[in-house]
Amino acid sequence: MDGGLHQLATAPWSTSIAVTVAVAGTALFYLRGLRRFRRCYPERAAGCKPSVFLGGLLVLWIVIGSPLSTLDHQLLTFHMLQHLLLMTIAAPLFLLGSPGAAFLRALPLPIRRASVWPLGSAPAVRIGRSLTHPIVCWLAGTGVVIAWHVPPAHALSMASSSWHLIQHVTFLLGGLLFWWPVMHPSRGSATFSVSFAPLYLFLATLPCDALSAFLSFCGRVVYPSHHLVHATFGLTALQDQELAGALMWFWVTIAYLLPATVSTIRMLSPQSGLASRFAEEA
């Protein structure tokens, strides 16, 4: 353990200036647009949740911009934690914050007027519906997890800062697409019903559980980039990998199955009308 603490103390802890500036700029841009939106449409602006969206930005900064982000090259467990935070915490917070209207209002008037028609055109609507189709969203959310944990892809992201950033971006985008049908079932594809949310979330746990089980029980180090020469925090490379697999297994189970359970309970509650419909059919 002392060796691990020594490595932590001597690690190149630093804050990413570029990420910090980008996150701060996004926050200011959002708040500027939200203020304009509230002034023009106070009732519609009630759906915006600035604290939720800013919370998502804070999680994003901690994951990829704070000094803690440097730990992902030392520990696979922290690398796994980064991606779990991006997909299951930051992405849902961004969606709950409903930032679209605020961002649009923050644009200069000529740019805003020029963007209204393309965004509302029939081709844009069709593309939006295709991208937010539940099958596409499910494949995006689960596919990005599996793809980046293939050893060559993982090694590429660890060896290149550019690919490492691309990896973070794809995890966030995959998370946004994955949670979209669950949080906005009335938008995008009309084929998704709230009643399918539990099955949608349950099926998403299966490939993640398979990957977690493999990392935990394969008995060998899968990723050479995390093949530690010396134990870090008292963990060997294999122990670090096993812990990363266990973390993913536990986290995904809670993050996906807990909302599925809550959704099922709400559907079966008397207020939803679904329970009475089942009773009538019986």
C-alpha positions, 0 to 999 in steps of 0.5 A: 500500500505504501508503494501505491501511495508513493506512486500517487504522490509522484504521479503527474497530477494536473488539470486540463486547461483546455477541458476546464475552459471548455466546460466553463465556457459551456456553463456560461453559454448555457446560463446566458441562453437560459436567462434569455429563454426565461425572459421570453418564455417563462412558462416553457423555461420551467422545464429547464433544470440549470442545477441538474445540467451544471451538475452534469458538467461538473461530473464531466470535468471531474472525469476528464479535466480534473487532476483525478483524470490522470489516474486512468492510466495507472488503474483500470478500475479508475478508467472503468469508473470514468466511463461509468460516470460519463454514461450513467451519471453525466449523460442522464443529467444532461438530458434531464437538464433540457439544455436545447432551448437554452443553447438555441437562445444563447446563439446570436440572432442571425445564427439562431434564425438561420438554424431554425429552418434546417432543424425543423426541416423534414430531413432533419426530423427524419434523421432525428427519429432514426438516431433516437429509435430505441434499437439504435439507441440501445446498440449505441449505448451497449456497442460503445462499451463493448467496442472500447474494451476490445484489447486493440481499441483499448490500447489505442486509447491509452497510447494516444491522447487524441484517441483517448479524448475520442473514447470519452466523447463516444462514451458520453454520446453513447450514454446520451443516445442510450438514455434518450428513449427512457427519459423522453419516450414521447419524442423521437420514435413513436414505437417506444412505449414506457412499458418497454423501458424495463425490458430495454434496460434489462437487456442492456445489462446482459452484454455488460455483465458478460464483459464484467464476468470475463474481466473478473474471472478470466484469470489473466491480464487482458490489457497490456497497457495496464500491466503494472510493473509494481503494485498500485494502491496494493493491487496487482494488474490482475487484481486491478482488472478483477476489481474493474470488472466487479465495479462494472458488474455492480454499477450497471446492475444498479444503474439499469435495473433500479430505474427498470424496477421503479418504472415497473412499479409506476406502471403497475400503480393504480394511478397509471391505469395499466394495472386496471387494464391488466385486471380487466383483461384477466 
